[in-house]
Amino acid sequence: MTEPAYVAVDWGTSSFRLWLVDHAGEVLTERRSGEGMLAAAKTGFPPVLQSHLAAIEAPDHLPVLVCGMAGARNGWVEAGYVDTPAPLSAVLKQAVRVPGEARDIRILPGIAQRDAAAPDVMRGEETQLLGALGLEAAGEALVCMPGTHSKWVCVKGGIVERFSTFMTGELFGAISRETILSLAVAGADEAEDVASFKAAVKAAYEAPAFAANLLFGARSRQLLFGGTPAAARETLSGALIGVELAAGLSGTVPQAGVKLIASGRLAMLYRLAFEALSVNATPVDADEAVRRGLSMAAAAIWTKSKDF
C-alpha cells in the first residue's frame, strides 16, 4: 500500500477540502464538508481538522499543510500576507506553524495589494496560482479565478504584480434571494438557457453602467414577454459576470488570452461568457491547481524531513 506523505487542506470561508497525499503527489483519500472558516470559528479549528484526520486514520506524525481562510485574521492562526509585487516563491517561504499542536501544521500566507487606491487581499487563490503557473512562469498571464469573490490577477515572470476582487458570486446569491428578482428566479430548474446567458453577458460587457437596469430587465422581461425562471436566473448571472469581465478585460490582454482557473458550473459559465465575447480562455481545473500548489509548498517545506 502507498504510504501517505502529508495532508493538504484548502480551508475556505464556507467550505473545507482535505486530501491525503503520497510522496508522488497522488491523492489517496479526499474529504469535503461545509465546515469552512465561518463554521470552524464557532466550533473550533482543531476539532474540525482532527475529526477529518481521524476519519482517514492519518498517522500522528503526518504533517498538515493548509491554505485559505484558516490563516485569516479571524481564522485559526493569522498567516499574514506577501505584498505585491509578490513572487509566488515567497508564498512557500512564509508558511506559519500552528503553535501548541503536537502535529506539524503549517498555514500558507495570502497576498496583499497595499495600494491606497486599490487595496486588495487574497487567501487560497495564491496556492491555485502556484499550482497553475509554477514558480518560474515565463511571460505575462492574465488569470481569471471565478468564485464567491472572483479574482483577476496579472502575473509576470512568476510575480503577482496586481489583482482585483469582484464580489460576483456573493452578489448573485444576495440579489437572487433578497430582492424582487427572487420572484423571477423562483422555481428555476437545472435547465440551462445559454442564449439568455450570453445575451446578458454581452449587454453588460458593452454597457456596464446600465448594470442595475439590466438586472431589473430579468423581471420586467418575464412579466411582459414570458420566459422561464431558468432564463431569468441566467440573465441575472450573465449580467453580473458581464460587468466583471468588462473590468477584468479593460486592460491589456496577453496574446495567449486569459487563463481560467475554475471548476464545476462556474467553469462552464465563464467559458460561455468568454466565448460570447470571442476571448480565448485556457481552462485549468481549480481543484487540480490547488492540489498542485499545496504539493509544491509541501515539498519546499518538508523536503529535508525524514518523514516526507
C-alpha positions in Angstrom: 0.0 0.0 0.0 1.3 3.5 -0.9 2.5 5.4 2.2 1.0 8.9 2.8 3.4 11.8 2.9 1.2 14.7 4.1 -2.3 16.0 4.4 -3.3 19.0 2.2 -6.2 21.3 3.2 -8.0 24.0 1.4 -9.9 25.8 4.1 -12.3 28.4 2.6 -14.8 30.7 4.1 -17.7 28.2 3.7 -16.0 25.0 2.5 -13.4 22.5 3.8 -11.5 20.2 1.5 -8.8 17.7 2.6 -6.6 15.4 0.7 -4.3 12.6 1.9 -1.3 12.7 -0.5 1.6 10.3 -1.1 5.2 11.1 -1.9 4.5 11.2 -5.6 1.8 13.8 -5.1 -1.1 11.4 -5.8 -4.3 11.7 -3.8 -5.0 8.7 -1.6 -8.2 9.9 0.1 -10.4 13.0 -0.1 -12.9 14.6 2.2 -15.2 17.6 1.8 -17.5 19.4 4.1 -19.2 22.7 4.7 -17.0 23.4 7.8 -15.4 26.5 6.4 -13.9 29.3 8.4 -17.2 30.7 9.5 -18.3 27.4 10.9 -14.9 26.4 12.3 -14.6 29.8 14.1 -17.6 28.8 16.2 -16.8 25.1 16.8 -13.0 25.4 16.9 -10.5 24.8 14.2 -8.5 21.9 15.9 -11.6 19.7 16.5 -12.8 20.2 12.9 -9.4 19.2 11.5 -8.9 16.3 13.9 -12.3 14.8 13.1 -11.3 14.6 9.4 -7.8 13.3 10.3 -9.4 10.6 12.4 -11.8 9.7 9.7 -8.9 9.0 7.3 -6.8 7.4 10.0 -3.9 9.8 9.4 -0.8 8.8 11.4 0.1 11.1 14.3 3.4 12.1 12.7 1.9 13.1 9.4 2.3 16.9 8.7 -0.6 19.0 7.5 -0.4 22.0 5.1 -3.3 24.4 5.0 -4.2 27.2 2.6 -7.1 29.6 2.6 -9.1 31.4 5.3 -7.8 29.4 8.2 -4.9 31.8 8.0 -7.0 34.9 8.1 -7.2 37.4 10.9 -10.4 35.8 12.1 -9.2 32.3 11.3 -7.2 29.7 13.2 -3.7 31.4 13.2 -3.1 34.5 11.2 -0.5 33.7 8.5 -0.1 37.3 7.2 0.5 38.4 3.6 3.1 38.5 1.0 2.9 42.0 -0.5 2.7 42.8 -4.2 4.7 42.7 -6.4 4.7 39.2 -4.9 6.9 36.3 -6.2 4.9 33.1 -5.9 8.1 31.5 -4.5 7.7 33.8 -1.4 4.4 32.1 -0.6 6.4 28.9 0.1 8.8 30.6 2.4 6.3 32.3 4.8 4.2 29.4 6.0 3.3 29.8 9.6 3.4 26.9 12.0 0.3 26.5 14.3 1.6 26.7 17.9 0.5 24.3 20.6 -0.1 21.4 18.3 2.0 18.1 18.5 1.4 17.6 14.8 3.4 19.8 12.4 0.6 22.0 10.9 1.6 24.9 8.6 -0.7 27.6 7.1 0.3 29.4 3.9 0.1 33.2 3.7 -2.1 35.2 1.4 -1.2 38.0 -0.9 -1.9 41.7 -0.2 -2.0 44.7 -2.5 -1.2 47.6 -0.3 -2.3 50.3 -2.7 -4.4 53.0 -1.1 -6.3 53.5 -4.4 -6.9 49.8 -5.0 -6.4 47.8 -1.7 -7.0 44.1 -2.1 -6.2 40.7 -0.5 -6.4 37.0 -1.5 -6.2 33.8 0.5 -6.2 30.4 -1.1 -6.0 31.8 -4.7 -2.3 32.3 -4.4 -1.9 28.5 -4.0 -4.1 27.9 -7.1 -1.8 30.3 -9.0 1.2 28.5 -7.8 -0.2 25.2 -9.0 -1.5 26.5 -12.3 1.5 28.6 -13.3 4.5 27.2 -11.4 7.3 29.2 -9.8 9.1 30.3 -12.9 6.2 31.2 -15.2 7.6 32.9 -18.3 5.9 35.9 -19.8 2.7 37.6 -18.7 -0.5 35.9 -17.7 -3.9 37.3 -17.1 -5.7 34.9 -14.8 -9.5 34.8 -14.0 -10.4 32.9 -10.9 -14.3 32.8 -10.5 -15.9 32.3 -7.2 -17.9 33.9 -4.4 -15.2 36.6 -4.7 -13.7 36.3 -8.2 -10.1 37.3 -8.6 -8.4 38.8 -11.7 -4.6 38.5 -11.5 -1.8 39.8 -13.6 1.3 37.6 -13.2 4.6 38.4 -14.9 7.6 36.1 -14.7 6.3 34.3 -11.7 5.5 37.5 -9.8 1.9 38.6 -8.9 2.0 42.3 -10.0 -1.6 43.3 -9.3 -5.0 41.8 -8.8 -8.7 42.8 -8.3 -11.5 41.1 -6.5 -15.1 41.1 -7.7 -18.0 40.1 -5.4 -19.8 38.5 -8.3 -20.8 35.2 -6.7 -21.9 36.8 -3.4 -23.9 39.5 -5.3 -25.7 36.8 -7.3 -26.7 35.0 -4.1 -27.9 38.1 -2.4 -29.8 39.5 -5.4 -31.4 36.2 -6.3 -32.6 35.6 -2.7 -33.2 39.1 -1.1 -34.6 41.3 -3.9 -37.6 41.5 -6.2 -35.6 39.3 -8.6 -36.2 36.4 -6.2 -39.7 36.2 -7.7 -38.3 35.9 -11.2 -35.9 33.0 -10.4 -38.2 31.2 -8.0 -38.6 27.5 -9.1 -35.8 27.6 -11.6 -34.8 24.1 -12.6 -31.4 22.8 -13.7 -32.1 23.6 -17.3 -29.6 26.0 -18.9 -30.6 28.9 -21.1 -27.3 29.6 -22.9 -28.9 32.2 -25.3 -30.2 34.3 -22.4 -26.9 34.0 -20.5 -24.7 35.0 -23.4 -27.0 37.9 -24.4 -26.8 39.2 -20.8 -23.0 38.9 -20.7 -22.7 40.9 -24.0 -25.1 43.6 -22.9 -23.4 44.1 -19.5 -20.0 44.0 -21.0 -20.8 46.6 -23.6 -22.7 48.9 -21.2 -21.6 48.1 -17.6 -23.0 51.5 -16.4 -26.5 50.1 -17.1 -25.9 47.0 -14.8 -28.7 47.8 -12.4 -31.1 48.4 -15.3 -30.1 45.1 -17.0 -30.7 43.2 -13.7 -34.2 44.5 -13.4 -34.8 43.5 -17.0 -34.8 39.9 -15.9 -38.0 40.6 -14.0 -39.7 43.0 -16.4 -39.0 40.9 -19.5 -40.5 37.9 -17.7 -43.7 39.8 -16.8 -44.2 41.4 -20.3 -42.9 38.7 -22.6 -42.9 35.5 -20.6 -39.9 33.3 -20.0 -38.8 30.7 -17.6 -37.3 31.2 -14.2 -34.2 29.5 -15.6 -33.9 32.2 -18.2 -34.2 34.9 -15.6 -31.6 33.2 -13.5 -29.2 33.0 -16.5 -29.9 36.7 -17.3 -29.0 37.7 -13.7 -25.9 35.5 -13.8 -24.8 36.7 -17.2 -25.3 40.4 -16.3 -23.2 40.1 -13.2 -20.4 38.2 -15.0 -20.5 40.6 -17.9 -19.9 43.5 -15.6 -17.0 41.6 -14.1 -15.5 40.9 -17.5 -15.8 44.5 -18.5 -13.5 45.4 -15.7 -11.2 42.4 -15.9 -10.6 42.8 -19.6 -10.3 46.6 -19.5 -6.5 46.5 -19.5 -4.0 44.8 -21.8 -4.9 41.2 -22.5 -1.9 38.9 -23.3 -1.9 37.4 -26.8 -2.5 34.0 -25.3 -5.7 35.3 -23.8 -7.0 34.6 -20.3 -6.1 31.6 -18.1 -9.4 30.5 -16.5 -8.9 28.6 -13.2 -12.3 27.2 -12.2 -14.3 24.0 -11.8 -17.9 22.8 -11.9 -20.7 25.1 -13.0 -18.6 28.2 -12.7 -16.1 26.8 -15.2 -18.9 26.2 -17.7 -20.5 29.7 -17.1 -17.2 31.6 -17.5 -16.2 29.6 -20.5 -19.5 30.5 -22.2 -19.0 34.2 -21.1 -15.6 34.4 -22.8 -17.0 32.6 -25.8 -19.7 35.2 -26.1 -17.1 37.9 -26.2 -14.8 36.0 -28.6 -12.0 36.0 -26.0 -9.7 33.0 -25.8 -9.7 31.4 -22.4 -7.5 28.4 -21.4 -9.2 26.3 -18.7 -7.4 25.0 -15.7 -9.2 22.8 -13.1 -9.3 24.7 -9.8 -9.2 21.6 -7.6 -6.1 20.3 -9.5 -4.4 23.7 -9.3 -4.8 24.0 -5.5 -3.6 20.4 -5.0 -0.5 21.0 -7.2 0.2 24.3 -5.4 -0.1 22.6 -2.0 2.1 19.7 -3.2 4.8 22.2 -4.3 4.6 24.0 -1.0 4.8 20.8 1.0 7.9 19.7 -1.0 9.5 23.0 -0.3 8.7 22.9 3.5 9.4 19.3 4.3 11.6 18.0 1.6 14.5 17.6 4.0 12.4 15.9 6.7 12.8 12.2 7.1 9.1 12.0 7.4 8.4 13.5 4.0 
